[in-house]
Amino acid sequence: MLARRFPWADYRTFIDIGAVEGGVPVAIAHAHPHLTGGGFDLPSMQPVFDAYVQQHSLGGRLRFYAGDFFKEPLPSADVLVMGHILHDWDLEVKRQLLAKARTALSKGGVLIVYDQMIDDERRENVAGLLMSLNMLVRTRGGYDYTGADCIGWMREAGFTQMRCEHLCGPYSTVVGIAA
């Protein structure tokens, strides 16, 4: 869904932060042949990522960036994608990760955050509320958040023109432009 809902034609490069096997980069690359990009994750994920990318014949356009987003800077691209990342962490870490994304992007670069966001009124997205409860139980301080929360944190990190859009089911995105 993300591959179809964002205006990818305006950009050339992208990196999925926390890419695991590479499902998001593969979907985006298949949908937009002009793009090159990759996935950033722990070094142990590289064999899985590389195998998945090769299985989809995208080795010439997608590459793996090994690193730990707590210890190393994020790689640069026109667009960074963070999905199912922020809800794992407490507020301080959420802010740190958004600041690292801003540092990695040139002015005009884009950050796309997607998650099972709680609706701002906390009345419609029960799945987001349940996921937040799940994260509180399973992590050290992680929780889900509203689009308005994410917009505020992105503003603090140096992004502008943020917008929150529903993707499908319980998923929403917040998109911001690096100022």
DOPA-472344 format. One line per 2 residues: number of its first residue (from 1); their letters; for each residue x, y, z of N, C-alpha, C. Coordinates in Angstrom, 3 decimals. Atoms other than C-alpha are relative to their C-alpha. Layout:
<sites>
NUM	A	X/Y/Z/X/Y/Z/X/Y/Z; ...
</sites>
This chain:
<sites>
1	ML	0.817/-1.199/0.000/0.000/0.000/0.000/0.866/1.271/0.000; -0.903/-1.149/-0.067/2.825/2.398/0.864/0.612/0.295/-1.363
3	AR	-0.608/-0.164/1.326/4.330/1.818/-2.569/-0.909/0.750/-0.953; 0.943/-0.654/0.912/1.169/3.182/-4.216/-0.507/1.342/0.501
5	RF	0.626/-1.187/-0.569/0.169/5.997/-1.866/0.900/1.228/0.096; -0.940/-1.109/-0.119/3.286/8.179/-1.860/0.443/0.419/-1.397
7	PW	-0.414/-0.456/1.340/4.382/10.353/-4.849/1.474/-0.309/-0.298; -1.375/0.447/0.218/7.530/8.336/-5.530/0.623/0.569/-1.270
9	AD	-0.538/-0.523/1.264/7.910/9.838/-9.034/0.882/1.226/0.219; -0.761/-1.211/-0.292/9.359/12.968/-7.411/1.385/-0.280/0.594
11	YR	-1.233/0.348/-0.709/12.309/11.069/-5.877/0.775/-1.076/-0.746; -0.853/0.994/0.669/15.226/8.834/-6.934/0.483/-1.106/0.930
13	TF	-0.574/0.978/-0.927/16.468/7.084/-3.782/-0.822/-0.103/1.279; 0.708/0.208/-1.265/14.974/5.588/-0.631/0.712/-1.077/0.811
15	ID	-0.516/1.038/-0.895/16.022/3.526/2.377/-1.047/-0.277/1.068; 0.905/0.455/-1.053/13.805/1.513/4.698/0.835/-0.281/1.244
17	IG	-0.727/0.163/-1.260/15.084/1.796/8.271/-0.655/-1.137/0.783; 0.552/1.186/-0.656/14.672/-1.523/10.077/-0.661/-0.916/-1.006
19	AV	0.587/0.662/1.171/14.110/-3.354/6.803/-0.243/-1.496/0.165; 0.106/1.447/-0.208/14.373/-6.942/8.133/0.304/-0.718/-1.318
21	EG	-0.264/0.773/1.227/13.985/-9.192/5.039/-0.085/0.833/-1.266; 0.054/-0.857/1.177/13.281/-6.314/2.662/-1.342/0.081/-0.686
23	GV	1.327/-0.030/0.611/9.548/-6.580/2.033/-0.410/1.370/-0.505; 0.381/-1.354/0.415/8.993/-2.822/1.897/0.869/0.483/-1.160
25	PV	-0.797/-0.431/1.158/11.985/-2.012/-0.351/-0.340/-0.754/-1.285; 0.348/0.783/1.192/11.057/-4.840/-2.726/-1.321/0.489/-0.585
27	AI	1.298/-0.477/0.494/7.436/-3.642/-2.969/0.134/1.365/-0.669; -0.186/-1.337/0.575/8.511/-0.044/-3.601/0.770/-0.087/-1.314
29	AH	-0.811/0.120/1.222/11.159/-1.028/-6.169/-0.789/-0.629/-1.143; 0.830/0.606/1.049/8.721/-3.264/-8.077/-0.997/1.010/-0.566
31	AH	1.022/-0.960/0.434/6.136/-0.478/-8.209/0.586/1.220/-0.707; -0.609/-1.230/0.530/8.617/2.257/-9.218/1.392/-0.304/-0.557
33	PH	-1.267/0.428/0.601/11.344/1.103/-11.633/1.096/1.066/-0.050; -1.012/-1.056/0.039/13.102/4.497/-11.575/0.768/0.124/1.318
35	LT	-0.607/-0.149/-1.316/13.995/4.149/-7.875/1.123/-1.000/0.252; -0.987/0.896/-0.595/17.095/2.711/-6.270/-0.055/0.231/1.501
37	GG	0.082/-0.168/-1.442/17.342/2.116/-2.574/0.510/-1.197/0.737; -0.439/1.128/-0.788/17.722/-0.408/0.119/-0.609/-0.029/1.366
39	GF	0.460/0.181/-1.361/17.274/-1.439/3.674/1.154/0.112/0.976; -0.974/-0.164/-1.074/19.128/-0.543/6.853/-0.454/-0.843/1.176
41	DL	0.343/0.836/-1.149/19.201/-3.103/9.643/1.284/-0.559/0.597; -1.148/0.624/-0.650/21.471/-5.042/11.947/0.727/-0.918/-0.974
43	PS	-0.771/0.830/0.937/24.287/-6.895/10.147/-0.509/-1.435/-0.122; 0.490/1.384/0.048/22.739/-10.265/11.032/-1.148/-0.192/-0.983
45	MQ	1.124/0.096/0.940/19.815/-9.473/8.704/0.448/-0.008/-1.461; -0.443/-0.128/1.394/21.955/-9.037/5.584/-0.219/-1.255/-0.839
47	PV	0.232/1.175/0.853/21.844/-12.671/4.346/-1.476/-0.195/-0.353; 1.438/0.142/0.246/18.053/-12.732/4.691/-0.460/1.046/-1.011
49	FD	0.350/-1.093/0.910/17.678/-9.351/2.969/0.518/-0.290/-1.407; -0.604/0.248/1.314/20.080/-10.221/0.152/-0.697/-1.135/-0.740
51	AY	0.687/1.131/0.636/18.351/-13.553/-0.522/-1.375/0.416/-0.514; 1.342/-0.433/0.401/14.916/-11.916/-0.646/0.072/0.929/-1.217
53	VQ	-0.180/-0.927/1.124/16.123/-9.148/-2.965/0.374/-0.772/-1.265; -0.393/0.810/1.166/17.789/-11.686/-5.287/-1.172/-0.829/-0.520
55	QH	1.184/0.774/0.384/14.633/-13.816/-5.282/-0.935/0.836/-0.869; 0.861/-0.911/0.763/12.835/-10.764/-6.694/0.759/0.714/-1.117
57	SL	-0.819/-0.537/1.102/15.618/-9.964/-9.211/0.227/1.505/0.104; -0.200/-1.432/-0.209/16.291/-6.547/-7.690/1.390/0.329/0.544
59	GG	-1.346/-0.211/-0.519/19.953/-6.945/-6.753/0.713/1.200/-0.589; -0.619/-1.160/0.622/20.949/-4.191/-9.166/-0.548/1.327/0.487
61	RL	0.638/-1.253/-0.431/18.634/-1.646/-7.554/-0.127/0.155/1.511; 0.139/-0.055/-1.456/18.467/-2.533/-3.855/1.247/-0.564/0.662
63	RF	-1.150/0.503/-0.743/21.287/-2.940/-1.376/-0.262/0.089/1.492; 0.127/0.043/-1.455/21.673/-3.649/2.299/1.004/0.954/0.632
65	YA	-0.850/-0.891/-0.785/23.073/-1.052/4.693/0.034/-0.558/1.419; -0.126/0.608/-1.327/24.374/-2.742/7.851/0.274/1.067/1.048
67	GD	-0.246/-0.926/-1.085/24.188/-0.834/11.092/-1.012/-0.147/1.115; 0.854/-0.039/-1.183/22.592/-0.233/14.449/-0.427/1.450/0.165
69	FF	0.419/-1.405/-0.024/20.452/2.889/14.539/0.233/0.681/1.336; -0.390/-0.630/-1.259/21.469/3.461/18.153/1.471/0.407/0.001
71	KE	-1.446/-0.218/-0.050/25.194/3.435/17.377/0.564/0.728/-1.214; -0.525/-0.594/1.223/25.647/4.623/13.793/-0.990/1.004/-0.581
73	PL	0.922/-0.894/0.707/24.251/7.445/11.691/-0.828/-0.792/-1.004; 0.840/0.625/1.025/21.421/6.542/9.354/0.550/0.345/-1.377
75	PS	-0.446/-0.313/1.363/22.268/6.306/5.653/-0.883/1.085/-0.616; 0.720/-1.088/0.674/21.209/9.170/3.382/-0.731/-0.498/-1.233
77	AD	0.786/0.259/1.207/18.575/9.044/0.648/-0.973/1.162/-0.152; 1.044/-1.014/0.176/15.852/11.247/-0.803/-1.150/-0.232/0.971
79	VL	1.117/0.385/-0.865/13.279/9.344/1.280/0.475/-1.072/0.977; -0.203/1.034/-1.012/13.668/7.448/4.547/-1.366/-0.493/0.457
81	VM	1.244/0.619/-0.457/10.951/5.039/5.658/0.266/-0.646/1.352; -0.069/0.649/-1.317/10.418/4.024/9.303/-1.359/-0.616/0.286
83	GH	1.254/0.688/-0.290/7.720/1.426/9.775/0.163/-0.977/1.137; -0.025/0.898/-1.163/6.980/-0.413/12.997/1.297/0.155/0.791
85	IL	-1.228/-0.283/-0.740/10.010/1.234/14.589/-0.315/0.814/1.251; 0.191/-0.919/-1.122/8.860/4.105/16.784/-0.805/-0.614/1.132
87	HD	0.847/0.524/-1.076/6.234/2.112/18.676/0.744/-0.953/0.938; -0.799/0.887/-0.854/8.989/-0.127/20.095/0.653/0.735/1.173
89	WD	-0.857/-0.751/-0.914/10.511/2.679/22.141/-0.756/1.044/0.805; 0.581/-1.058/-0.819/9.833/5.241/24.851/0.143/1.344/-0.722
91	LE	0.045/-1.305/0.656/9.366/8.923/24.053/1.396/0.549/-0.294; -1.354/-0.522/0.225/13.037/9.856/24.462/0.647/-0.648/-1.225
93	VK	-0.596/0.702/1.140/14.151/7.201/21.972/-0.739/0.341/-1.289; 0.760/-0.419/1.184/11.333/8.069/19.555/0.568/1.318/-0.531
95	RQ	-0.532/-1.308/0.400/12.630/11.654/19.521/1.420/-0.115/-0.553; -1.369/0.188/0.483/16.252/10.516/19.097/0.010/-0.567/-1.419
97	LL	0.038/0.619/1.327/15.373/8.343/16.100/-0.488/0.976/-1.061; 0.477/-1.001/0.958/13.426/11.133/14.416/1.082/1.051/-0.262
99	AK	-1.099/-0.957/0.182/16.344/13.523/15.000/1.099/-0.604/-0.881; -0.999/0.656/0.849/18.735/10.977/13.446/-0.468/-0.045/-1.449
101	AR	0.534/-0.001/1.365/16.453/10.710/10.432/0.159/1.382/-0.616; -0.144/-1.360/0.527/16.461/14.495/10.052/1.448/0.287/-0.370
103	TA	-1.421/-0.204/0.276/20.262/14.552/10.233/0.420/-0.708/-1.287; -0.371/0.789/1.186/20.496/11.893/7.505/-0.553/0.572/-1.296
105	LS	0.658/-0.532/1.198/18.225/13.774/5.105/0.532/1.384/-0.357; -0.291/-1.351/0.466/19.202/16.758/3.010/-1.275/0.825/0.096
107	KG	1.171/-0.871/0.007/16.910/19.773/3.054/-0.905/-0.410/-1.157; 0.954/0.436/1.012/13.769/18.761/1.160/-0.192/-1.503/-0.045
109	GV	0.174/1.449/-0.089/14.260/15.064/1.920/-1.254/-0.335/0.790; 1.283/0.398/-0.574/11.267/13.106/3.157/0.183/-1.151/0.981
111	LI	0.111/1.120/-0.922/10.617/10.918/6.174/-1.444/-0.484/-0.016; 1.314/0.633/-0.083/7.694/8.494/6.036/0.017/-0.919/1.213
113	VY	0.175/0.869/-1.162/6.645/6.958/9.356/-1.332/-0.708/-0.176; 1.289/0.698/0.003/4.014/4.224/9.323/-0.069/-0.973/1.161
115	DQ	0.249/0.837/-1.164/2.506/2.276/12.176/-1.504/-0.183/0.147; 1.412/0.114/-0.367/-0.784/1.179/13.670/-0.308/1.172/0.925
117	MI	0.177/-1.201/-0.802/-1.413/4.723/14.812/-1.399/0.059/0.588; 1.274/-0.225/-0.682/-4.126/5.556/17.276/-0.620/1.246/-0.614
119	DD	0.631/-1.205/0.540/-6.673/7.966/15.859/0.030/1.089/1.067; -0.182/-1.123/-0.918/-6.392/11.427/17.396/-1.084/0.078/1.071
121	ER	1.100/-0.052/-0.964/-9.795/11.154/19.105/-0.067/-1.252/0.870; -0.038/1.279/-0.724/-9.007/7.626/20.364/-1.374/-0.670/0.051
123	RE	1.345/0.580/0.048/-12.417/6.393/19.221/-0.186/-1.040/-1.085; 0.254/0.852/1.155/-11.980/4.464/15.984/0.987/-1.146/-0.169
125	NV	-1.004/1.022/0.288/-8.727/2.527/15.736/0.291/-0.842/1.241; -0.167/0.885/-1.148/-9.146/-0.146/18.387/1.288/-0.808/-0.135
127	AG	-1.231/0.771/0.216/-6.277/-2.118/16.812/1.223/0.790/0.459; -1.108/-0.834/-0.450/-3.931/0.804/17.464/0.089/0.062/1.518
129	LL	0.017/-0.011/-1.465/-5.014/0.969/21.096/0.478/-1.335/0.565; -0.429/1.323/-0.459/-4.573/-2.783/21.516/1.492/-0.224/-0.258
131	MS	-1.431/0.125/0.280/-1.157/-2.653/19.842/0.804/0.800/1.015; -0.695/-0.802/-0.999/-0.167/0.107/22.241/0.092/-0.755/1.318
133	LN	-0.009/0.807/-1.216/-1.149/-2.088/25.174/1.011/-1.142/-0.133; -0.951/1.073/0.271/0.811/-4.955/23.615/1.444/0.498/0.135
135	ML	-1.361/-0.534/-0.058/3.901/-2.753/23.246/0.390/0.357/1.437; -0.291/-0.317/-1.396/3.629/-1.577/26.848/0.370/-1.256/0.781
137	VR	-0.263/1.261/-0.689/3.629/-5.217/27.992/1.297/-0.646/-0.494; -1.100/0.761/0.603/6.290/-6.558/25.593/1.325/0.753/-0.128
139	TR	-1.227/-0.779/0.174/8.836/-3.720/25.492/0.294/0.803/1.263; -0.366/-0.876/-1.123/10.634/-1.410/27.882/-0.381/1.432/-0.347
141	GG	0.449/-1.367/0.209/8.541/1.696/27.445/-0.628/0.287/-1.343; 0.596/-0.230/1.309/7.264/1.237/23.890/-1.507/0.183/0.084
143	YD	1.449/-0.207/0.071/3.773/2.403/22.980/-0.345/0.596/-1.358; 0.474/-0.611/1.234/1.721/3.397/19.980/-0.424/1.439/0.286
145	YT	0.159/-1.442/-0.107/0.827/7.003/19.338/-0.980/0.473/-1.063; 0.907/-0.586/0.985/-1.472/9.297/17.415/0.804/0.679/-1.106
147	GA	-0.629/-0.774/1.062/-0.713/11.034/14.151/0.428/1.366/0.502; -0.338/-1.317/-0.551/-0.782/14.332/16.041/1.255/-0.071/0.866
149	DC	-1.221/0.175/-0.798/1.832/13.003/18.480/1.223/-0.024/-0.913; -1.131/0.163/0.913/4.126/11.989/15.618/0.327/1.312/-0.714
151	IG	-0.210/-1.296/0.647/3.640/15.315/13.849/0.746/0.947/0.939; -0.680/-0.856/-0.974/4.675/17.143/17.029/1.462/-0.374/0.178
153	WM	-1.392/0.451/-0.157/7.807/15.022/17.471/0.817/0.316/-1.247; -0.721/-0.302/1.239/8.736/15.476/13.814/0.286/1.493/-0.105
155	RE	-0.224/-1.451/0.004/8.310/19.243/14.122/1.199/0.332/0.887; -1.126/-0.218/-0.916/10.685/19.197/17.122/1.329/-0.421/-0.631
157	AG	-1.220/0.531/0.619/13.202/17.209/15.036/0.449/0.799/-1.221; -0.398/-0.828/1.134/13.220/19.767/12.209/-0.696/-0.319/-1.306
159	FT	0.792/0.270/1.201/10.563/18.581/9.781/-1.109/1.034/-0.127; 1.112/-0.910/0.273/7.885/20.727/8.151/-1.006/-0.717/-0.896
161	QM	1.030/0.474/0.933/4.743/20.196/6.080/-0.461/-1.428/0.314; 0.430/1.343/-0.364/3.801/17.085/8.050/-1.476/-0.193/-0.303
163	RC	1.405/0.364/0.202/0.600/15.292/7.182/-0.171/-1.449/0.416; 0.337/1.360/-0.406/-1.050/12.192/8.560/-1.080/-0.503/-0.945
165	EH	0.970/0.594/0.923/-2.880/9.887/6.161/-0.253/-1.445/0.379; 0.358/1.394/-0.237/-4.741/6.653/6.703/0.456/-0.824/-1.198
167	LC	-0.407/0.911/1.074/-3.249/3.781/4.676/-1.090/-1.027/-0.254; 1.041/1.017/0.080/-5.516/0.796/5.263/-0.101/-0.671/1.362
169	GP	0.186/0.650/-1.294/-6.964/-1.053/8.221/0.453/0.909/1.125; -0.444/-0.821/-1.124/-5.241/0.167/11.373/1.223/0.865/-0.307
171	YS	-1.264/-0.666/0.325/-2.253/1.643/9.513/-0.188/1.412/-0.536; -0.059/-1.376/0.482/-1.506/5.310/8.967/1.454/0.385/-0.203
173	TV	-1.337/-0.544/0.199/1.487/7.311/7.807/0.028/1.447/0.458; -0.285/-1.419/-0.162/2.965/10.602/8.843/1.195/0.272/-0.899
175	VG	-1.041/-0.378/0.948/5.056/12.247/6.142/0.457/1.407/0.357; -0.543/-1.316/-0.280/7.365/15.176/6.817/1.176/0.310/-0.911
177	IA	-1.079/-0.484/0.860/9.831/17.255/4.795/1.097/0.594/0.884; -1.127/-0.536/-0.763/13.302/18.010/6.181/0.172/1.483/-0.310
179	A	-0.120/-1.455/0.170/13.585/21.764/6.750/1.458/0.402/-0.158
</sites>
